[in-house]
Amino acid sequence: MSVSSSPSRFAGPTILGTGAATLFTSSGDSLVEMVHVSNPTGSPVDLTMSLGADAAGTRFIDGLPIAADSERKFRFYLPLADGEILQAFAGTGSVLVATIDGRQLTAVESFILQEDGSGHILQEDGSGGILQEA
């Protein structure tokens, strides 16, 4: 079995509040590849993000200042299983704008086609088992 993927916007653009809020809940297997955060104000604002319900042990960004009038792009290889969540909040509410992009992963069956020596093409499941004559 192999995996295919399709690019997806998982969340945003959305304005972050001061309390942890769920930005994305994975449906199936997902891969977060980029988080884009902008701060259009004249003051720095802290960003906190968690994989799972927010707690000190689930934070992968913890109180990182996002400079005034700037934007930050964070590149990740952050796999999420079905049902896992990403949460985020800001030190000052209604300022930071976040967008989360990644890939939705899909399992794909793979097969091997082979000739059986008598002109018949057989479809094999990759483990040696013959599924059907193709």
C-alpha positions as CSV (number, residue, x, y, z in Angstrom):
1,M,0.0,0.0,0.0
2,S,1.3,3.5,-0.8
3,V,0.2,6.9,0.2
4,S,-1.0,9.8,-2.0
5,S,-1.7,13.3,-0.8
6,S,-3.4,16.5,-1.9
7,P,-2.5,20.0,-0.8
8,S,-5.0,21.5,1.6
9,R,-5.7,24.7,3.6
10,F,-6.5,23.3,7.0
11,A,-7.4,26.6,8.7
12,G,-7.6,30.4,8.1
13,P,-6.9,33.0,7.6
14,T,-8.3,33.4,11.1
15,I,-7.7,35.9,13.9
16,L,-6.4,34.4,17.1
17,G,-7.8,35.2,20.5
18,T,-6.2,35.1,23.9
19,G,-7.6,31.6,24.9
20,A,-6.5,28.4,23.3
21,A,-8.9,27.6,20.4
22,T,-8.9,24.6,18.0
23,L,-7.8,25.7,14.5
24,F,-7.8,22.3,12.9
25,T,-9.0,18.8,13.6
26,S,-7.5,16.1,11.4
27,S,-10.0,13.9,9.6
28,G,-7.9,10.9,8.6
29,D,-4.1,11.3,8.4
30,S,-2.8,14.8,7.7
31,L,0.6,16.5,7.4
32,V,1.0,20.1,8.5
33,E,3.6,21.7,6.3
34,M,3.3,25.5,6.9
35,V,1.9,27.9,9.4
36,H,1.7,31.5,8.3
37,V,1.2,34.2,11.0
38,S,0.9,37.9,10.4
39,N,1.0,40.8,12.9
40,P,-0.4,44.0,11.3
41,T,0.0,46.1,14.5
42,G,2.7,48.4,15.8
43,S,3.6,46.1,18.7
44,P,5.0,42.6,19.0
45,V,2.5,39.8,20.0
46,D,3.3,36.4,21.4
47,L,2.2,33.2,19.6
48,T,1.5,29.9,21.2
49,M,0.6,26.7,19.3
50,S,-0.1,23.2,20.6
51,L,-0.5,19.7,19.1
52,G,-3.5,18.5,21.2
53,A,-5.3,20.3,24.0
54,D,-3.1,23.2,25.1
55,A,-0.8,22.4,28.0
56,A,2.9,23.0,28.6
57,G,3.7,19.5,27.3
58,T,1.9,19.9,24.0
59,R,3.2,23.2,22.8
60,F,5.6,23.3,19.9
61,I,5.6,27.1,19.8
62,D,5.4,28.7,23.2
63,G,5.2,32.5,23.6
64,L,7.2,33.3,20.5
65,P,7.1,37.0,19.8
66,I,5.8,37.9,16.3
67,A,7.4,41.3,15.5
68,A,5.3,44.4,14.8
69,D,4.2,44.9,11.2
70,S,5.6,41.5,10.1
71,E,4.8,38.0,9.1
72,R,6.4,34.6,9.9
73,K,6.3,31.4,8.0
74,F,7.0,28.3,9.9
75,R,7.8,25.2,7.8
76,F,7.0,21.8,9.5
77,Y,6.8,18.1,8.9
78,L,4.1,17.6,11.5
79,P,2.0,14.4,11.0
80,L,-1.4,14.3,12.6
81,A,-3.5,11.1,13.1
82,D,-7.2,11.0,12.7
83,G,-8.9,13.2,15.4
84,E,-5.8,15.1,16.5
85,I,-6.1,18.8,16.9
86,L,-4.0,22.0,16.5
87,Q,-4.7,24.8,19.0
88,A,-3.3,28.3,19.1
89,F,-3.7,31.6,20.9
90,A,-2.0,35.0,21.1
91,G,-0.7,37.2,23.9
92,T,-3.0,40.0,22.6
93,G,-6.4,39.1,21.2
94,S,-7.8,40.0,17.7
95,V,-4.3,40.8,16.3
96,L,-2.5,37.8,14.9
97,V,-3.8,36.2,11.8
98,A,-3.0,32.5,11.2
99,T,-3.2,30.2,8.2
100,I,-2.3,26.5,8.3
101,D,-1.5,24.5,5.1
102,G,-0.6,20.9,4.6
103,R,-1.5,17.7,3.0
104,Q,-4.4,15.3,3.5
105,L,-3.0,11.8,3.2
106,T,-4.8,8.9,1.5
107,A,-3.8,5.3,1.4
108,V,-3.7,3.9,-2.1
109,E,-3.8,0.2,-2.9
110,S,-0.8,-0.8,-5.1
111,F,-0.8,-3.8,-7.4
112,I,1.7,-5.6,-9.5
113,L,0.7,-6.9,-12.9
114,Q,2.6,-9.9,-14.2
115,E,2.4,-12.4,-17.0
116,D,1.9,-16.0,-15.9
117,G,3.9,-17.5,-18.8
118,S,0.9,-18.6,-20.8
119,G,-0.1,-15.1,-22.0
120,H,-2.4,-14.3,-19.1
121,I,-1.8,-11.1,-17.1
122,L,-2.3,-11.6,-13.3
123,Q,-2.9,-8.9,-10.7
124,E,-0.8,-9.5,-7.6
125,D,-1.3,-7.7,-4.2
126,G,2.4,-7.2,-3.6
127,S,2.7,-10.0,-1.0
128,G,2.6,-12.8,-3.5
129,G,-1.2,-13.4,-3.5
130,I,-3.0,-13.5,-6.8
131,L,-6.1,-11.3,-6.7
132,Q,-7.5,-11.9,-10.1
133,E,-6.8,-12.3,-13.7
134,A,-6.4,-8.9,-15.2
